[in-house]
Amino acid sequence: MKILIVGLGVIGGSYAMALKEAGYEDVYGIDSNLETLKKAENLGIIKKGYLCGNEIIKEADLVIISLYPRLVKDFMQDNRFYFKPGAIVTDATGIKGHFIDDILNILPNEIDFIFGHPMAGREKKGIDYASKEVFKGANYLITVTDRNKEENIKLLEKIIYEMGFKNIKRINPYYHDKMIGFTSQLPHAIAVALINSDEEGRDTGSFIGDSYRDLTRIANINEDLWSELFFGNKENLIEAIDNFLVEINNIKNSLIEDDEEYLKRLFIKSSKRRERL
């Protein structure tokens, strides 16, 4: 199988590393950065890199698009006539609902685009921060459409498991975006708000323990990618933020009213819910 990865940043580079470890040798890359392509070739995670991929797209059995959401549509629009008949295409973007219909409308009938989302990543960007370890034990979401062929989904799932993912869940695009608004985007928003709520000039670093360190790890954020993800899923994220504010105000009000029993009930509720996860 000839595999092509479009975009060899932190996620695309991690795909290439994981595929190599899984035994896939016929892997190629497309990237706009020549230095990134050279690094990928020198690491031995791709056979060859391309700045323009018309030639290699025609030969690829599986194309993995690891680009920002707005660029996925552009790539498909520009290259829709170059894909090999019967090719499987997938992506790695964190939101789906706003562009799935656009992709399907420009997709040739003989191409099967299976929308995917690896629930793993890095705070940094670029191939220098790529790692095959990031996928091990992680969840993977497949957003199924009526045009997907079952045999192609199963083939992609096989490859996903071989890269180290532990669980794969098939869902529709709208439920995907609602859940991602809560499980991914809300935590990033909370981490950013927590860091930014600190008083300027304090020696905060001397008082940091595991709780603060763990909660704020993702506040070291790729502003271009995450602003696009936030706005692309803003209705679901706003709903998640509103629900969070209700709960944070419950804690605040228990303190204002000196209601220790209510505060303890909130702690017990969260502990039980966390254990079920």
C-alpha positions, 0 to 999 in steps of 0.5 A: 500500500502506498500512503501519502501524508499531506502536511508533515507538521507535528501530527503529520510527522507523528503519523509518518513515525507511527506508520514506519514503526507499524511496518509501512515502508511505502510512505510519502509526504507533501509539505510547503516547507522544503526543510520539513521535507528534508527532515522527514526524509533524513529521519527515514519516515518518508521515502520522498517528499514533494512540494507539489503533489500532483504526481504522487497523489495519482499513485497513493492508495491512502491519503492522510490530510494533516492540515488546518481545517480551512486548508483541507477543503482547499487541498481537495478542491485543487487536487480532486481530479488527481486522486487514484480511482478507489483511493481512500482519503482521511483527515485529522482535523478537530472539527467536522460539521462545518466542512463535511458537506463541502468536501463531499460535494467536490469529491469524485464518486470513486474516492472514499473520504473517511473523516477521522480525528486522532484524539492526541496531539502536542502543544508545539507545532512542527515536525521537530515535536512529532512523536509516534508515542503520542498515539499509543493508547489514544482514542480515535474518532471516525465520522461516518458518511453515507458514501463510506464503504464498510471495507474501506472503514475496516481497512483504515481501522486496521491501520489505526490500531497498528499505529497504537491507538486503543479505541476507535469510535464511529460517530456522526459529524454533529455529535462529534463536534458537540462532544469535542466542544466539551472534551477538547475545546473547553479544557483548552479554554479553561487552561488559557483562562486559568493562566491569564487570570494570574496576577502579573509579576507574581512568582507563580512558578515557585508555587506550582505543583502537579495540579497546576502543571497538569491543568495548564499544560495545554495553555501553551497553545497554537494560536492559529490552529485553535482560534480556527477550531474555536470559531469553527465550532463556536456554538458547541463551545459556547454551550460547553462554556455556559454549562461550565460557568454554572458549575464554577458558580455553584462552587463559588456560591457554596463558599459565599454562603458557607455551605460546606455540605453542598460543596462536599456534595459537588466534590463527591459528584465529580469524584464518582463521575471521574471514576466512571470515565 
